[in-house]
Amino acid sequence: LPISNLTTALQGLLTSRWSGVEADLQATSQTVPKTTLGLRGGSSDPWKDAQQIAGAGGFDLFFNAEGVAVLSAVSDPGEQTAVETYVEGDEAMVTEVQRRISTDETFNGVVVSGEGSRVKPPVRATLFDEDNTSPTYRYGPFGDRPKFVSSSLVTSASAAAVVAAATLSKLKGAEENVEWGQICDPSLDAGDVVLVENTGTRLLKVVVVDKLTIPLAAGQGMRAVARTVRVLS
């Protein structure tokens, strides 16, 4: 790819691999440096290349339920209002809840470095979880536990800051995963923020949905996997 607008570069890459692709790509003024693709050990994965380019701009690139390629900025789920509330009662939609706690892949900070022959001098941005209501609060039990990210596509300090903010939004609160089964709710989507309350697991938290599994059979329920955004007192 030559030096290009990020949205234009992604549209061109996607179209070159699938001429009939439907795309809804958010407009941006960000650019992509001159990049050579398809050199990973002699093999090429255009979709991973496209996602890497999107990530270098602080965006998510994914196919939605209608099969449209979507490019959207990564927002901080901790600042969003819950779009749905799942509580116990006669009209409860949730059928069962599980909680899993693991610190193996838990980070509460990000250090992004832009490195490569086209980045002179190297650039860096550092960002930590400063939200005292977050389970991964920097000055809480975890202290400083950053994840290090390096990319030759990040060529300025401002771009590094954007990537750091987007990456941290995907990491905050990940020390606990909440998984539940429920009656199918087609309005729910990955990235949505919801409030879940369950007495049996002592759960009263605002979480962001990371993964949804929707069955094809009408009589089956859907499953959601989420991570904590805010702990409610």
C-alpha positions in Angstrom: 0.0 0.0 0.0 1.2 3.6 -0.7 0.8 6.4 1.8 -3.0 6.7 1.9 -6.0 7.7 3.9 -6.8 4.8 6.3 -10.4 4.4 5.2 -9.4 4.5 1.5 -6.7 2.0 2.1 -9.0 -0.5 3.8 -11.7 -0.1 1.2 -9.1 -0.8 -1.5 -7.7 -3.8 0.3 -11.1 -5.3 1.0 -12.3 -4.8 -2.6 -9.1 -6.3 -4.0 -9.9 -9.5 -2.2 -13.7 -9.5 -2.6 -14.9 -7.3 -5.4 -18.5 -7.4 -4.2 -17.8 -6.7 -0.5 -20.4 -4.4 1.2 -18.6 -2.0 3.6 -19.6 0.7 6.1 -16.3 2.3 6.9 -16.2 5.3 9.2 -14.5 8.3 7.6 -11.2 9.4 9.1 -8.4 11.9 8.4 -5.8 9.4 9.6 -3.3 8.0 7.2 -1.5 4.7 6.6 2.3 4.8 5.9 3.7 3.0 2.9 3.3 -0.6 3.7 4.2 -3.9 2.1 1.6 -6.7 2.8 1.8 -10.5 2.4 5.3 -11.1 3.7 4.5 -13.2 6.7 6.7 -16.2 6.2 5.7 -16.5 2.5 2.0 -16.6 3.3 -0.6 -13.9 3.3 -3.8 -13.3 5.4 -5.5 -10.1 3.9 -8.1 -10.0 6.7 -5.4 -9.9 9.4 -3.6 -7.3 7.4 -6.8 -5.2 7.2 -7.5 -5.6 11.0 -3.9 -4.6 11.8 -4.3 -1.4 9.7 -7.6 -0.6 11.4 -6.1 -1.2 14.8 -3.2 1.1 14.1 -5.8 3.9 13.8 -7.7 2.9 16.9 -10.5 1.3 15.1 -12.3 -2.1 15.1 -12.9 -3.8 11.8 -15.5 -6.6 11.7 -18.3 -8.2 9.7 -21.7 -7.5 11.3 -24.7 -9.9 11.3 -25.7 -8.7 7.8 -22.3 -9.5 6.3 -21.3 -5.9 6.0 -17.6 -5.0 6.8 -17.8 -2.3 9.5 -15.0 0.1 10.6 -15.8 1.9 13.8 -13.8 3.7 16.5 -13.2 1.7 19.8 -15.2 3.5 22.6 -14.6 3.2 26.3 -17.3 0.9 27.7 -16.8 2.4 31.1 -18.3 5.6 29.9 -21.3 4.1 28.2 -24.8 3.6 29.7 -26.2 0.1 29.9 -28.4 -0.7 27.0 -30.1 -3.5 28.8 -30.7 -4.8 32.4 -30.8 -8.5 33.2 -32.2 -9.1 36.7 -33.9 -12.0 38.4 -37.7 -12.1 38.5 -40.8 -13.4 36.8 -39.7 -11.8 33.5 -36.0 -12.7 33.7 -34.4 -13.5 30.3 -31.2 -15.0 31.8 -31.4 -18.7 32.5 -28.0 -19.3 34.2 -24.8 -17.4 35.1 -21.2 -18.4 35.5 -18.2 -16.3 36.8 -14.6 -17.0 36.1 -11.7 -15.1 37.6 -8.3 -15.2 36.1 -5.4 -12.7 36.2 -3.2 -14.5 33.6 -4.2 -12.1 30.8 -5.2 -9.1 32.9 -3.6 -5.7 32.1 -4.5 -2.3 33.4 -2.2 -0.3 31.2 -0.9 -0.1 27.6 2.5 1.0 26.3 2.3 1.6 22.5 5.5 2.0 20.5 5.8 3.0 16.9 9.0 1.5 15.5 10.4 0.8 12.1 12.6 2.2 9.3 9.9 4.8 8.5 9.4 6.0 12.1 12.2 8.4 13.1 12.6 9.0 15.9 10.5 6.1 17.5 7.3 7.3 19.2 5.6 6.0 22.3 2.4 6.5 24.3 1.5 5.1 27.8 -1.9 4.9 29.3 -3.3 3.3 32.4 -6.7 2.6 33.9 -7.3 5.6 36.1 -11.0 4.8 36.8 -11.4 4.1 40.6 -14.6 2.2 39.9 -12.9 -0.2 37.6 -11.8 -3.7 38.8 -8.4 -3.0 37.1 -7.9 0.5 38.6 -4.2 1.4 38.4 -3.9 2.3 42.1 -6.0 -0.8 43.2 -4.7 -4.3 44.0 -3.1 -4.8 40.5 -0.7 -1.8 40.6 0.9 -1.1 37.2 0.6 -4.0 34.8 0.9 -2.8 31.3 0.7 -4.6 28.0 3.3 -3.7 25.4 2.2 -3.1 21.8 4.6 -2.4 18.9 3.7 -1.5 15.3 5.4 -0.1 12.3 2.1 1.4 11.2 2.1 3.9 14.2 4.2 6.8 13.0 3.3 9.7 15.3 2.8 10.4 19.0 -0.8 11.3 18.4 -1.5 8.0 16.6 0.2 6.1 19.4 -2.1 7.8 21.9 -5.2 6.8 19.9 -4.1 3.2 19.7 -3.3 3.1 23.5 -6.8 4.4 24.3 -8.4 1.9 22.0 -6.4 -1.0 23.3 -7.0 -0.1 27.0 -10.7 0.0 26.3 -10.5 -3.7 25.3 -8.5 -4.7 28.4 -10.1 -2.9 31.3 -11.9 -5.2 33.7 -10.8 -8.4 32.1 -9.8 -10.0 35.4 -13.2 -11.6 35.6 -15.3 -13.1 32.8 -19.0 -13.4 33.2 -20.8 -15.9 31.0 -24.6 -16.5 30.9 -27.3 -18.3 28.9 -30.5 -16.5 28.1 -33.6 -16.3 25.9 -32.5 -15.0 22.5 -32.4 -11.2 22.3 -31.6 -10.2 18.7 -31.1 -6.6 19.7 -28.0 -7.4 21.8 -24.6 -7.2 20.0 -20.9 -7.6 20.9 -19.6 -4.4 22.5 -22.9 -3.6 24.2 -22.8 -2.6 27.9 -25.4 -4.3 30.1 -26.2 -4.6 33.8 -26.4 -8.2 35.2 -27.7 -9.1 38.6 -27.7 -12.7 39.9 -28.1 -13.6 43.6 -26.7 -17.1 43.3 -23.3 -15.9 42.0 -23.5 -12.6 44.0 -23.3 -10.7 40.8 -24.3 -7.1 40.5 -22.1 -5.5 37.8 -22.0 -3.5 34.6 -20.3 -5.6 31.9 -19.4 -5.2 28.3 -20.3 -8.1 25.9 -17.2 -9.5 24.2 -18.8 -12.5 22.5 -22.2 -13.7 21.5 -23.3 -17.2 20.3 -26.7 -17.2 18.7 -28.2 -20.6 17.7 -29.9 -21.4 14.5 -32.6 -23.5 16.1 -35.6 -21.5 17.5 -35.8 -23.6 20.7 -32.3 -22.9 21.8 -31.0 -20.0 23.9 -28.1 -17.7 23.2 -24.9 -17.4 25.2 -22.9 -14.3 26.1 -19.4 -13.8 27.4 -18.6 -10.5 29.0 -16.0 -8.7 31.2 -16.6 -6.3 34.1 -16.7 -2.6 33.4 -17.9 -1.2 36.7 -18.5 -2.8 40.1 -21.7 -1.5 41.8 -21.8 -0.9 45.5 
